[in-house]
Amino acid sequence: MVTKAPSPRSLPVEINLTAAIATVVGDDPAILVANVGRNRGEAALPSGPFDPLAHRTFDIGLRTWVGEQTGVPLGYVEQLYTFGDRGRHAQEGDRKHVVSVGYLALTRQGPAKESAIPLASGASFRPWYGFFPWEDWRSRKPNIIDANIVPALRKWAVRDPNRPNAYGLTRTERVRMLFEDDGGRFNDENVLDRYQLLYEAGLVEEARRDGRASPLIEDTGPLGEPMRDDHRRILATAMGRLRAKMKYRPVIFELMPESFTLTALQRTAEALEGRRLHKQNFRRFVENAAVVEPTGGTSTRTGGRPAALFRFRREVIQERPAAGLRVGVRG
């Protein structure tokens, strides 16, 4: 058999392990970044190359890099997606093509947590809505959508309004569905789709950096804080996965202390979903779903009447396959 010689223009491939590590600090979700200051000061997710000689599995490799770069122990971890498209962050003259295996991880380790382990140098928790300000609908529709995003996207869409994407949706339809409420409905899980649309339109810093800037970019101002390489795309994927998964799996309790009030649980759910939840509906669902049980204790941290403390019923995982928090939005 004749072996074809490699093309002189071919690039070797490196497998990179990248983690989007989420926590909740107070009432706000935060993401762990490392090595801030590299590549023009852009934030970066903890990451490093997979070394098959040193790392028996991807999971071992991921935990090794996260530990070295941040000092944070990981709890819940799941693989998200493999990011390997040509042109993600390759530059002329690069000697290798990087394929990133993205992960979602959760930790209770936050800067305000009791007995928190000190972070490694260069690591910090940053509010994830700083990277995606259009995703936080808890108080109202973000001003940046109508003031900056929608006008620029309309200008972009009108150039070729009927061009379909891979799913048959035109530019005009995608803008309406993802940013113009689409009849009052906001799908909190479409984080990646919204970021991808902004990138395709050339309206985010990463598009400009990758040579895909739009002439409209000066009309928008900065749309969230950029990240190194395609880390903001990986983070968007992680946010959408977490928002979807918490509806059918009890992953939210990976971020809760051993005992908590129902108010604290609701605020954590609201922080992650980026929207307000109806208080009575939330409590009714939690109680009917039997995902928590009272501890018998109370908390006075609310400043008012003592609030009952609850804990997660881990038996619910064996009792039924879908044990998440599929609750209604405040009307």
N, C-alpha and C positions, 0 to 999 in steps of 0.2 A: 504494500500500500504506500502510495506517495503522500508524504506529509507536506501540506502547503506552507511555505515560509510565511511568517507573520509580516503584515504590511508595515513598511517603515513609518507610516502615519498612525499605527495602532497604539493605544495606550493600555498599560497594565491596569487592572482593576483592584481597588482596595475596598474591603468591607469595613464600614464604619458603624459603630453602635452609638445611637443618640437617644437620650432620655428626656422626655418632658415630665418633670416631677412636680406634681401639684400638691398644694396644701391650702388651708384656709386660715387666715390671720384675722381675728376679730370677725368682721362681717364681709371680708374681701378675700377672693381667691388670689393665690400668689403662685408664681412659677420660679423654680430654682435655676439660676443662671450661674455660669462659671467662666472664668477667664475673661471677664469684662475688661475691655481696653484693647484687645487685639482687633485688627482689621478696622481701623478708624473708630475705635471705641464702641463698636456694636456689641450688644449682648449676645451670648452664645449659650446654647444648652450643653449640659455635660455630655461629652462624647469622646470617643477614641477608637483606634483601629482594632479589629478583631485579630488576635494573634493565636493561631491554632496550636502553636507550641506551648504557649503560656496559659491559654484559656481552653479548657476542655469543651465548654459550651458557650453559646452566645450569652446566656444568662450570667454565667460566671464572669465573662469579659465585661458585661455591662456594669455589674455590681463593683467590679474592680476599678473601672474608670470613674464611676460616680463617687466611690469612697475616696479615691486619691484626689479628685478635683474639688469635692465639696465637703467631705467628712460626714455626709448625711447617710444614715442607714435606710435602706429601702424596705418598704412593706409590700403592698400590692404592686405587682408588675405584670403587664401584658404587652405582647408584641402588637404593633399597630399596622405597619405597612412597610414595604421596601421602596425606597425612593432612589431610582437609578436612571431617570431620563437624562439623555445627553443634553448638555447646556444648562443643567441646574445651577452649577456655579463654576463650570470649567472655563478657564481662561486660556488664551493663546500662549503656548509655551509650557502648559502644565505637563508633568511627567506621568500622571496617573489619573484615572477616572474613579471618583469616589461613589460607591453605592452605599447609601445609609439605610440601616435597619432601624426604624423608629419604634420607640417604646413609650407607653403611658405608665407612669408610676405614681403612687400616692404615699404621702408621709404625714405623720402628725408632728414632725419636726419643723417648727416654725420659729421665727425670732421672738415671738411673744409667749412661747410655750414654756411651762415650768420645766426646770432641769434640762433645758435644751443643750444639745451637744454643740460646742463652738464650731462655726463654719470654717472651712479651709480658706486660706488667703485667696481673694479674687472671687469667692462665691457669695451670692446674696439671693434673698427672696425678693422678687419684683412683682407688683400687681399685674395680673395677666391682661386686665383691661387697658393697661398702658400700651400694650402691643395691638389690641383690638378694641379701640374705644367705641366702635359702632355696635358692639355686642352686649353692652350693659344697658338694659331697658328697665332696671329696677325702679327708678324714680319716674322716668318718662322716656319717650323716644329720644335717643341721642341727637343733640343739635347738629353734630357733624354730618349726619345723613342728609338732611335737607339743605344744609348750608353749603356743604362741600362735595359730598359724594354723588348724590343724585344728579345735580346739574352737570358735573363732569361726565358721568356715565351716559347721560342723554346725548351729549355732544359726540361722544364716542360711538354710541349705538346708531345715531342717525346717519353716519357715514355708510353703514351697511346693515340696515335694520333687520333684513330678512335672512342674513347668513346664519344657518343652523350650526349648532355645535354637535358633538358626538351623540347627544341624546335627542336631537331634532328640535331643540329650543332655539329660537332666534335671539339675537342680542336684546331686542326690545322686551321680549318675554322674560329673559333672565334678569334684566334690570328690574322689571316690575315685580317678579316673584321674590327676588332676594333682598331688595332694598326699598321698594315702594309699598310695603305692607301687603300687597296682593289681596286687597279686600279686607284688610284688618287682621290678616293672619301673619304671624311671625314665627317661622320655624327655627327654634333655637339650635337644632342639630346641624344646620347648614353652614357651619363656621367655615369649613374649607371651601365650599362653593362660593361664599362671599369673598373670601380672600383671593381665590383663583380668578374671579371676575375682575377684581381690582388690579391684579397682576397682569392679566391679559389685556386690559385697557391701558396698561402702562402708568398707573396712577400711584403705585407704591414705590418706595425707595429701592426695593430689591429689583424691580423691573428696570429702573434707571441704571442700577449698578450692572445688570446683566445685558445692557445694551438694548433694552426694549422700552425705553422711555417714550411717553406720549407727549406731544406738544401741548397737551392740556395739563400736564403735571403741575405747572406753576399756578394754575387756577385753583388747585385744591389745598395747597399747603401740605404740611406733613400729615399723613394718614397713619397714625400710630407709630410707635417706636420700631425701627427696623431691627433685624437680627442678622447674625453672620450666616453666610451661605444660604441654605434654604431652611434654616431652623424655624422661621416663622410659619412656613408651610407645615412643617412637622408639628409645631405647637397647635396650629389650627386643626389638624387632624386629631390630635389628642383631645382638644376641647370638645369637638363634635362627638368623639367616641364616648367621652365621659358623660356628656349630657344625655346621650342616647342610652348608655348602659345603666345609668342610675334609675332609669324608669322600669327596668326589668330585673336588675340584680342589686343587692344591697351594698354596693361599693361605697356609698356615701358614709357608711359607718366606719370605714377605714380612716376617715378624717375626723371622727368624733372621739371625744374622751370616753372613758369607761362608763361614766354616768353623765347625763345631760338633761336639760329641759326640752320640752317640745318646741319652745320658742327658739332655742339655740339650733335645734335640728332644722326648723323651717328656714331660719336665716342662712344656714349653710346651704340648703337646697336652693334658695333664691340666689345666693352668691354664685353658685356654679352654673345655674341655668340663665342667670342674667335677667330675671324677670320676677315680678311679685306674684306670690301665691295667695289664694284666698284662705284666710286663717282657719275659719270653721271647716271648710272643705278639707284642708290639709290635716287637721287634727282628726276629723272623722275618718279619713282614709287610713291614717297611721294606726288608729285604734282598731278599725275593722280588719285591717290587713294583718294585725297581730305580729308586727315586726319588732315591736318594743314591749317591754314590761316594766312596771314600776319597781324601783329599788326599795321604796319605803322611806327614803330620805327626801329632804327638800333643800332648795337653794334660795338664799336671800340676796344674791348678786344683782338681781333685777332692780333692787331698790324699792320694790312694792311688797305685795303679799308674797309669802314664801311660795315658790313654785316647785311642783313635784318633780323629782328626778326619775329618769328612765334609763334603761340599758337595752342594748340590742339583743334580741332573741336569736342566737346562732342556730337554734334548732330549725328555724324557718327555712334554712338552706336545704335541709333534707325533706322538709314537709311539702314543698312545691317548687317547680322550676323557675317561676317568675315571682320574685319577691322584692321588687323595686318600689320606687315612690312615684307612680304615675298619677300625679295630682293636677288639679285644674289651675288655670291662671286667674288672677283677680279680674273680675268683670268691671 
